[in-house]
Amino acid sequence: MKDNPIRISIIGPECSGKTTLADQLASHFDAKLVSEYARTYLEQKGAPASYEDLYQIAIGQHELENQAEKAALAKAQGSVIISDTDLQVVRIWSEIAFEKCDNRILSMLAAARRDIYLLTYPDLVWVADGQREYPDEKDRLRIFHHYLDSMVGQQSFFEIIKGQGTLRLETAIIAINRVISARLPHQDPA
């Protein structure tokens, strides 16, 4: 495998299983887990996010990812980093909530490297938690399609993750293993 760690980001509408999947995958791959910075930021702030907050959230998420990359590089060759959301989520959140996105966020996103995005489909039961805003299935599907549109035509691979229970995890593991296999040096058959 190349020296750079494999970067995996889990993105998708709220309450579509991103955090659960991130935890499961980090455990399965013995990967460095990058938590969602927005949750911590908004819990400390104690209010809904403003447009200006999204840039601060992007900076915090970016910093967590940089710390994970440094830790992964210090670890053995072939490390994996799983991000429970990333700047793609902040961008789409901004576009949906405020109909615009700060150019500084877009610049950070353009410079970010991902080996694969796992796009979670909103086929799980929506659960209120104080920060979620879209309980309506139609809204969640509209947001999913916004994510899907953002994935088409970009350079990183992406896989749609759907289904219940272990099916979601198994689909994600298969997708990640394809990326890992592609990064392995090819050997000539003996």
Secondary structure in CASP SS format (residue, H / E / C, confidence):
PFRMAT SS
TARGET T0000
AUTHOR 0000-0000-0000
METHOD secondary structure of the structure
MODEL  1
M C 1.00
K C 1.00
D C 1.00
N C 1.00
P C 1.00
I E 1.00
R E 1.00
I E 1.00
S E 1.00
I E 1.00
I E 1.00
G C 1.00
P C 1.00
E C 1.00
C C 1.00
S C 1.00
G C 1.00
K H 1.00
T H 1.00
T H 1.00
L H 1.00
A H 1.00
D H 1.00
Q H 1.00
L H 1.00
A H 1.00
S H 1.00
H H 1.00
F H 1.00
D C 1.00
A C 1.00
K E 1.00
L E 1.00
V E 1.00
S C 1.00
E C 1.00
Y H 1.00
A H 1.00
R H 1.00
T H 1.00
Y H 1.00
L H 1.00
E H 1.00
Q H 1.00
K H 1.00
G C 1.00
A C 1.00
P C 1.00
A C 1.00
S C 1.00
Y H 1.00
E H 1.00
D H 1.00
L H 1.00
Y H 1.00
Q H 1.00
I H 1.00
A H 1.00
I H 1.00
G H 1.00
Q H 1.00
H H 1.00
E H 1.00
L H 1.00
E H 1.00
N H 1.00
Q H 1.00
A H 1.00
E H 1.00
K H 1.00
A H 1.00
A H 1.00
L H 1.00
A H 1.00
K C 1.00
A C 1.00
Q C 1.00
G C 1.00
S C 1.00
V E 1.00
I E 1.00
I E 1.00
S E 1.00
D E 1.00
T C 1.00
D C 1.00
L H 1.00
Q H 1.00
V H 1.00
V H 1.00
R H 1.00
I H 1.00
W H 1.00
S H 1.00
E H 1.00
I H 1.00
A H 1.00
F H 1.00
E C 1.00
K C 1.00
C C 1.00
D C 1.00
N H 1.00
R H 1.00
I H 1.00
L H 1.00
S H 1.00
M H 1.00
L H 1.00
A H 1.00
A H 1.00
A C 1.00
R C 1.00
R C 1.00
D C 1.00
I E 1.00
Y E 1.00
L E 1.00
L E 1.00
T E 1.00
Y C 1.00
P C 1.00
D C 1.00
L C 1.00
V C 1.00
W C 1.00
V C 1.00
A C 1.00
D C 1.00
G C 1.00
Q C 1.00
R C 1.00
E C 1.00
Y C 1.00
P C 1.00
D C 1.00
E H 1.00
K H 1.00
D H 1.00
R H 1.00
L H 1.00
R H 1.00
I H 1.00
F H 1.00
H H 1.00
H H 1.00
Y H 1.00
L H 1.00
D H 1.00
S H 1.00
M H 1.00
V C 1.00
G C 1.00
Q C 1.00
Q C 1.00
S C 1.00
F E 1.00
F E 1.00
E E 1.00
I E 1.00
I E 1.00
K C 1.00
G C 1.00
Q C 1.00
G C 1.00
T H 1.00
L H 1.00
R H 1.00
L H 1.00
E H 1.00
T H 1.00
A H 1.00
I H 1.00
I H 1.00
A H 1.00
I H 1.00
N H 1.00
R H 1.00
V H 1.00
I H 1.00
S H 1.00
A H 1.00
R H 1.00
L C 1.00
P C 1.00
H C 1.00
Q C 1.00
D C 1.00
P C 1.00
A C 1.00
END
